């Protein structure tokens, strides 16, 4: 397509490439760059909180989605990291 180039990571054609990560000359699409930034946050030394919300598909007219919160710390037991809201 006219004006589009290929992402160095996923090889998708896009017109919006930007430098990928640090210390590399690769150009990547917004999705790959977003995943790179997410990965940086996951391995960050500070505590990081992730929220996964699932759409409510029940027929009971509940409007609040089911939400799981994960805290990134050095505990290997995922059950100690998971909080339900």
mmCIF file of the C-alpha atoms, coordinates in Angstrom:
data_MODEL
# 
_entry.id   MODEL 
# 
loop_
_atom_site.group_PDB 
_atom_site.id 
_atom_site.type_symbol 
_atom_site.label_atom_id 
_atom_site.label_alt_id 
_atom_site.label_comp_id 
_atom_site.label_asym_id 
_atom_site.label_entity_id 
_atom_site.label_seq_id 
_atom_site.pdbx_PDB_ins_code 
_atom_site.Cartn_x 
_atom_site.Cartn_y 
_atom_site.Cartn_z 
_atom_site.occupancy 
_atom_site.B_iso_or_equiv 
_atom_site.pdbx_formal_charge 
_atom_site.auth_seq_id 
_atom_site.auth_comp_id 
_atom_site.auth_asym_id 
_atom_site.auth_atom_id 
_atom_site.pdbx_PDB_model_num 
ATOM 1  C CA . UNK A 1 1  ? 0.000   0.000   0.000  1.00 0.00 ? 1  UNK A CA 1 
ATOM 2  C CA . UNK A 1 2  ? 1.104   3.536   -0.740 1.00 0.00 ? 2  UNK A CA 1 
ATOM 3  C CA . UNK A 1 3  ? 3.079   5.179   2.068  1.00 0.00 ? 3  UNK A CA 1 
ATOM 4  C CA . UNK A 1 4  ? 3.135   2.099   4.288  1.00 0.00 ? 4  UNK A CA 1 
ATOM 5  C CA . UNK A 1 5  ? 6.137   0.184   5.534  1.00 0.00 ? 5  UNK A CA 1 
ATOM 6  C CA . UNK A 1 6  ? 6.511   -3.099  7.379  1.00 0.00 ? 6  UNK A CA 1 
ATOM 7  C CA . UNK A 1 7  ? 6.844   -3.445  11.155 1.00 0.00 ? 7  UNK A CA 1 
ATOM 8  C CA . UNK A 1 8  ? 10.220  -5.019  12.017 1.00 0.00 ? 8  UNK A CA 1 
ATOM 9  C CA . UNK A 1 9  ? 8.598   -7.165  14.712 1.00 0.00 ? 9  UNK A CA 1 
ATOM 10 C CA . UNK A 1 10 ? 5.236   -8.472  13.429 1.00 0.00 ? 10 UNK A CA 1 
ATOM 11 C CA . UNK A 1 11 ? 5.710   -7.590  9.731  1.00 0.00 ? 11 UNK A CA 1 
ATOM 12 C CA . UNK A 1 12 ? 2.351   -5.815  9.488  1.00 0.00 ? 12 UNK A CA 1 
ATOM 13 C CA . UNK A 1 13 ? 2.121   -3.028  6.911  1.00 0.00 ? 13 UNK A CA 1 
ATOM 14 C CA . UNK A 1 14 ? 1.484   0.327   8.550  1.00 0.00 ? 14 UNK A CA 1 
ATOM 15 C CA . UNK A 1 15 ? 2.069   4.024   7.990  1.00 0.00 ? 15 UNK A CA 1 
ATOM 16 C CA . UNK A 1 16 ? 2.777   4.678   11.682 1.00 0.00 ? 16 UNK A CA 1 
ATOM 17 C CA . UNK A 1 17 ? 6.136   3.146   12.540 1.00 0.00 ? 17 UNK A CA 1 
ATOM 18 C CA . UNK A 1 18 ? 8.263   4.430   15.398 1.00 0.00 ? 18 UNK A CA 1 
ATOM 19 C CA . UNK A 1 19 ? 11.568  3.318   16.959 1.00 0.00 ? 19 UNK A CA 1 
ATOM 20 C CA . UNK A 1 20 ? 11.234  0.005   18.801 1.00 0.00 ? 20 UNK A CA 1 
ATOM 21 C CA . UNK A 1 21 ? 12.550  -0.299  22.330 1.00 0.00 ? 21 UNK A CA 1 
ATOM 22 C CA . UNK A 1 22 ? 15.943  0.924   23.387 1.00 0.00 ? 22 UNK A CA 1 
ATOM 23 C CA . UNK A 1 23 ? 19.306  0.579   21.668 1.00 0.00 ? 23 UNK A CA 1 
ATOM 24 C CA . UNK A 1 24 ? 17.908  -0.762  18.411 1.00 0.00 ? 24 UNK A CA 1 
ATOM 25 C CA . UNK A 1 25 ? 17.465  0.606   14.926 1.00 0.00 ? 25 UNK A CA 1 
ATOM 26 C CA . UNK A 1 26 ? 14.237  -1.339  14.326 1.00 0.00 ? 26 UNK A CA 1 
ATOM 27 C CA . UNK A 1 27 ? 10.957  0.418   13.605 1.00 0.00 ? 27 UNK A CA 1 
ATOM 28 C CA . UNK A 1 28 ? 7.734   -1.058  14.951 1.00 0.00 ? 28 UNK A CA 1 
ATOM 29 C CA . UNK A 1 29 ? 3.979   -0.540  14.750 1.00 0.00 ? 29 UNK A CA 1 
ATOM 30 C CA . UNK A 1 30 ? 2.027   0.991   17.668 1.00 0.00 ? 30 UNK A CA 1 
ATOM 31 C CA . UNK A 1 31 ? 0.854   -2.423  18.915 1.00 0.00 ? 31 UNK A CA 1 
ATOM 32 C CA . UNK A 1 32 ? 4.371   -3.890  19.082 1.00 0.00 ? 32 UNK A CA 1 
ATOM 33 C CA . UNK A 1 33 ? 5.686   -0.748  20.767 1.00 0.00 ? 33 UNK A CA 1 
ATOM 34 C CA . UNK A 1 34 ? 2.817   -0.918  23.261 1.00 0.00 ? 34 UNK A CA 1 
ATOM 35 C CA . UNK A 1 35 ? 3.616   -4.548  24.062 1.00 0.00 ? 35 UNK A CA 1 
ATOM 36 C CA . UNK A 1 36 ? 7.277   -3.608  24.548 1.00 0.00 ? 36 UNK A CA 1 
ATOM 37 C CA . UNK A 1 37 ? 6.295   -0.867  27.017 1.00 0.00 ? 37 UNK A CA 1 
ATOM 38 C CA . UNK A 1 38 ? 3.956   -3.284  28.830 1.00 0.00 ? 38 UNK A CA 1 
ATOM 39 C CA . UNK A 1 39 ? 6.825   -5.769  29.135 1.00 0.00 ? 39 UNK A CA 1 
ATOM 40 C CA . UNK A 1 40 ? 9.022   -3.065  30.632 1.00 0.00 ? 40 UNK A CA 1 
ATOM 41 C CA . UNK A 1 41 ? 6.357   -2.346  33.241 1.00 0.00 ? 41 UNK A CA 1 
ATOM 42 C CA . UNK A 1 42 ? 5.964   -6.030  34.093 1.00 0.00 ? 42 UNK A CA 1 
ATOM 43 C CA . UNK A 1 43 ? 9.673   -6.467  34.895 1.00 0.00 ? 43 UNK A CA 1 
ATOM 44 C CA . UNK A 1 44 ? 10.034  -3.055  36.548 1.00 0.00 ? 44 UNK A CA 1 
ATOM 45 C CA . UNK A 1 45 ? 11.524  -3.232  40.041 1.00 0.00 ? 45 UNK A CA 1 
ATOM 46 C CA . UNK A 1 46 ? 8.655   -1.183  41.485 1.00 0.00 ? 46 UNK A CA 1 
ATOM 47 C CA . UNK A 1 47 ? 5.352   -2.772  42.415 1.00 0.00 ? 47 UNK A CA 1 
ATOM 48 C CA . UNK A 1 48 ? 3.034   -2.678  39.418 1.00 0.00 ? 48 UNK A CA 1 
ATOM 49 C CA . UNK A 1 49 ? -0.700  -3.274  39.419 1.00 0.00 ? 49 UNK A CA 1 
ATOM 50 C CA . UNK A 1 50 ? -2.491  -4.886  36.475 1.00 0.00 ? 50 UNK A CA 1 
ATOM 51 C CA . UNK A 1 51 ? -6.246  -5.038  36.147 1.00 0.00 ? 51 UNK A CA 1 
ATOM 52 C CA . UNK A 1 52 ? -8.028  -7.547  33.929 1.00 0.00 ? 52 UNK A CA 1 
ATOM 53 C CA . UNK A 1 53 ? -11.706 -6.820  33.429 1.00 0.00 ? 53 UNK A CA 1 
ATOM 54 C CA . UNK A 1 54 ? -13.962 -9.353  31.779 1.00 0.00 ? 54 UNK A CA 1 
ATOM 55 C CA . UNK A 1 55 ? -17.188 -8.200  30.141 1.00 0.00 ? 55 UNK A CA 1 
ATOM 56 C CA . UNK A 1 56 ? -20.257 -9.259  32.027 1.00 0.00 ? 56 UNK A CA 1 
ATOM 57 C CA . UNK A 1 57 ? -22.064 -11.722 29.778 1.00 0.00 ? 57 UNK A CA 1 
ATOM 58 C CA . UNK A 1 58 ? -24.580 -12.940 32.340 1.00 0.00 ? 58 UNK A CA 1 
ATOM 59 C CA . UNK A 1 59 ? -28.319 -12.564 31.926 1.00 0.00 ? 59 UNK A CA 1 
ATOM 60 C CA . UNK A 1 60 ? -28.822 -11.421 35.526 1.00 0.00 ? 60 UNK A CA 1 
ATOM 61 C CA . UNK A 1 61 ? -28.659 -7.714  34.599 1.00 0.00 ? 61 UNK A CA 1 
ATOM 62 C CA . UNK A 1 62 ? -25.447 -7.152  36.546 1.00 0.00 ? 62 UNK A CA 1 
ATOM 63 C CA . UNK A 1 63 ? -23.607 -4.160  35.154 1.00 0.00 ? 63 UNK A CA 1 
ATOM 64 C CA . UNK A 1 64 ? -20.280 -4.417  36.978 1.00 0.00 ? 64 UNK A CA 1 
ATOM 65 C CA . UNK A 1 65 ? -17.621 -6.448  35.132 1.00 0.00 ? 65 UNK A CA 1 
ATOM 66 C CA . UNK A 1 66 ? -15.633 -9.130  36.920 1.00 0.00 ? 66 UNK A CA 1 
ATOM 67 C CA . UNK A 1 67 ? -12.242 -7.605  37.746 1.00 0.00 ? 67 UNK A CA 1 
ATOM 68 C CA . UNK A 1 68 ? -9.001  -9.308  38.770 1.00 0.00 ? 68 UNK A CA 1 
ATOM 69 C CA . UNK A 1 69 ? -6.104  -7.214  40.077 1.00 0.00 ? 69 UNK A CA 1 
ATOM 70 C CA . UNK A 1 70 ? -2.540  -8.539  40.018 1.00 0.00 ? 70 UNK A CA 1 
ATOM 71 C CA . UNK A 1 71 ? 0.296   -6.923  41.936 1.00 0.00 ? 71 UNK A CA 1 
ATOM 72 C CA . UNK A 1 72 ? 3.786   -7.417  40.514 1.00 0.00 ? 72 UNK A CA 1 
ATOM 73 C CA . UNK A 1 73 ? 6.159   -8.325  43.324 1.00 0.00 ? 73 UNK A CA 1 
ATOM 74 C CA . UNK A 1 74 ? 8.599   -11.134 43.994 1.00 0.00 ? 74 UNK A CA 1 
ATOM 75 C CA . UNK A 1 75 ? 6.006   -13.583 45.329 1.00 0.00 ? 75 UNK A CA 1 
ATOM 76 C CA . UNK A 1 76 ? 5.763   -16.658 43.076 1.00 0.00 ? 76 UNK A CA 1 
ATOM 77 C CA . UNK A 1 77 ? 2.357   -17.749 44.386 1.00 0.00 ? 77 UNK A CA 1 
ATOM 78 C CA . UNK A 1 78 ? -0.198  -16.216 42.013 1.00 0.00 ? 78 UNK A CA 1 
ATOM 79 C CA . UNK A 1 79 ? -2.976  -16.855 44.556 1.00 0.00 ? 79 UNK A CA 1 
ATOM 80 C CA . UNK A 1 80 ? -1.310  -14.386 46.917 1.00 0.00 ? 80 UNK A CA 1 
ATOM 81 C CA . UNK A 1 81 ? -1.155  -11.807 44.121 1.00 0.00 ? 81 UNK A CA 1 
ATOM 82 C CA . UNK A 1 82 ? -4.747  -12.031 42.917 1.00 0.00 ? 82 UNK A CA 1 
ATOM 83 C CA . UNK A 1 83 ? -7.415  -9.800  44.392 1.00 0.00 ? 83 UNK A CA 1 
ATOM 84 C CA . UNK A 1 84 ? -11.039 -9.864  43.296 1.00 0.00 ? 84 UNK A CA 1 
ATOM 85 C CA . UNK A 1 85 ? -13.004 -6.629  43.317 1.00 0.00 ? 85 UNK A CA 1 
# 
